[in-house]
Amino acid sequence: MPALSLRLFDAASDPEAARYRILAGLSETRSAFRSNRISPWLGDLVGLHRGLSALVAGADSVEGRAGAVVDVDWEAGRLVRSGPEAPLAVGLARWALPHVEAAIGEGRALYEFAAERAALRAVGLVPAYRDEGFLLVRDADAMRVLRYQVSPLSGPDGRYRALRTSRLDARLDPLASPAAWKAALAEAAPDLAAPAAFRLEAEVDLPVEATLVPVAKRKLLGLVGTWGEA
């Protein structure tokens, strides 16, 4: 369970205690950022901010039309209105949003720091079929290998692409040649005859799972946007 989630607001019954728990969660998240760890803390914060913003916007809209919001029906995803005052969750959301936004700013600054000091480069020639392939990230004396798949999806905002990854149990020597890497990858995944592969090259030592892997995925998604339709 993340340090901060909408459950903290849903279950709140005492405003002072709830604020203490929220600040404690933010402190834990900031501690992760100070340790150069991005994931899952930044993603959790962004999701929390989206939920709180929707709650506050909905409460503002309802109160402007039909009186104060008095409760939140979390299961139905709606606000219960008409009454003298807003529920505790709405008040907490209004109080928490600036704190969450400040923490998101710290997380994004860390991401930008890491992204500016890392580059995603092709390993060997890039084949015509690139919607499946491999991401390579240096991990101590070995290479972390992730198999990726890009899938087109449709949503309310239009068409976009989703990236899925899975860990591949293949040990690559970081000092080997790109040709040796590609040969080992083709052997580990024979269903991809000539796989696309991209390596993240980082200038600084950062946590692999919590920071370098998320940066590599985000950079690959940016690269995917230049490929055209699948």
Buried (B, 14 or more C-beta within 10 A) or exposed (E): EBBBBBEBBEEBEEEEEBBEBBEEBBEEBBEBBEEBBBBBBBEBBBBBBEBBBEBBEBBBEBBEEEEBBBBBEBEEEEBEBEEEEBBBBBBBBBBBBEBBEEBBEBBBEBBEBBBEEBEBEBBBEBEEEBBBBBBBBBBEEEBBBBBBEBEEEEEEEEEEBEBEBEEBEBEBEEEEEBEEBBEBBBEBBEEBEBBBBBBBEBEEEBBBEBBBBBBBBBBBBEBBEEEEEE
